[in-house]
Amino acid sequence: MSYRTNPDRILENIDRARSRDMERALSLNDRQARGREMDTTIPESDATTPERMRRLFALVDSGYRKAAHSAAITPLAARFRAIGDISHHMARGDVSVSIQYLDHERHDDVGVVPFEISPRHLEEAKKETRTSRPDVNAVKVLRLRLRDGVLAAYKKIDPRLRDALKNRADIGHVAAEVTLDLRPAIPMP
């Protein structure tokens, strides 16, 4: 039998193509670290606006902590092995904060803040951590960018959150999702 008509080889090639497609689909999801928190306790009917804002901020804070300490941040940091070794590459990404009103017809309030990480940032982290492991330094830098991004994104959506409180959209179940999305490395100009 020739190569073209051998059914075992044809099936093997099909299996290889499927596994490549599955790996590609999985690689798109391993660029993110997420933290999601939901609050099912309904605030009191006489709760003040600052108390209700604290509830939303506490949800965002819990989502941030889950994202910062999730197991998904380690594979993101492992990507920096190449970025730290090659001095003319940098990483870009986004931090997004999403507040979802589950018991109200109001759309989600989403704030997105971009960030950049250059080899200089890794060198600064190297001085603080006193280790030359790029993944350890990258975890430190990613957590710092996540924290700064969450605060900036929350400030962006703060007016919309206050508008949602006026519409009483927060009365009921509310969820907050914090996402750190890292794009592939690109050469610096």
Residue pairs with C-beta under 8 A, 6 or more apart in sequence:
3 9
30 72
30 75
30 76
31 76
31 181
31 182
31 183
31 184
32 72
32 76
32 179
32 180
32 181
32 182
33 67
33 68
33 70
33 72
33 73
33 76
33 142
33 146
33 179
33 180
34 66
34 67
34 70
34 72
34 177
34 178
34 179
34 180
35 62
35 63
35 64
35 65
35 66
35 67
35 68
35 70
35 177
35 178
35 179
36 63
36 66
36 175
36 176
36 177
36 178
37 59
37 60
37 62
37 63
37 66
37 175
37 176
37 177
38 59
38 102
38 173
38 174
38 175
38 176
39 55
39 58
39 59
39 173
39 174
39 175
40 173
42 171
42 172
43 51
43 52
43 55
43 170
43 171
49 162
49 165
52 165
52 170
53 161
53 162
53 165
55 170
55 174
56 99
56 161
56 170
56 174
56 176
57 154
59 99
59 174
59 175
59 176
60 97
60 99
60 150
60 154
60 176
60 178
62 176
63 97
63 176
63 177
63 178
64 146
64 147
64 150
64 178
66 178
67 73
67 146
67 178
67 179
67 180
68 143
68 146
68 147
73 139
73 142
73 143
73 180
74 135
74 139
76 138
76 142
76 180
76 182
77 134
77 135
77 136
77 138
77 139
77 142
78 135
78 138
79 91
79 138
79 182
79 185
80 91
80 117
80 122
80 134
80 135
80 137
80 138
80 141
81 134
81 135
82 89
82 185
83 89
83 90
83 91
83 117
83 119
83 122
83 134
83 138
83 185
84 119
84 122
84 134
84 137
84 138
85 134
86 119
87 119
88 187
88 188
89 119
89 185
89 186
89 187
89 188
90 116
90 117
90 118
90 119
90 185
90 186
90 188
91 116
91 117
91 182
91 183
91 185
92 114
92 115
92 116
92 117
92 182
92 183
92 186
93 114
93 115
93 117
93 145
93 180
93 181
93 182
93 183
94 112
94 113
94 114
94 115
94 149
94 179
94 180
94 181
94 183
95 112
95 113
95 115
95 145
95 146
95 148
95 149
95 150
95 152
95 153
95 178
95 179
95 180
95 181
96 110
96 111
96 112
96 113
96 153
96 177
96 178
96 179
96 181
97 110
97 111
97 150
97 153
97 154
97 157
97 176
97 177
97 178
98 108
98 109
98 110
98 111
98 176
98 177
98 178
98 179
99 108
99 109
99 110
99 157
99 161
99 164
99 174
99 175
99 176
100 108
100 174
100 175
100 176
100 177
101 108
101 164
101 169
101 170
101 172
101 174
102 172
102 173
102 174
102 175
103 171
103 172
103 173
104 167
104 168
104 169
104 170
104 171
104 172
106 164
106 167
106 169
109 157
109 160
109 161
109 164
110 157
111 152
111 153
111 154
111 155
111 156
111 157
112 153
112 156
113 148
113 149
113 152
113 153
113 156
115 145
115 148
115 149
117 138
117 141
117 142
117 145
118 188
121 141
122 134
122 137
122 138
122 141
125 137
125 138
125 140
125 141
126 132
126 137
128 140
129 136
129 137
129 140
131 137
142 180
142 182
145 180
146 178
146 180
149 180
150 178
164 170
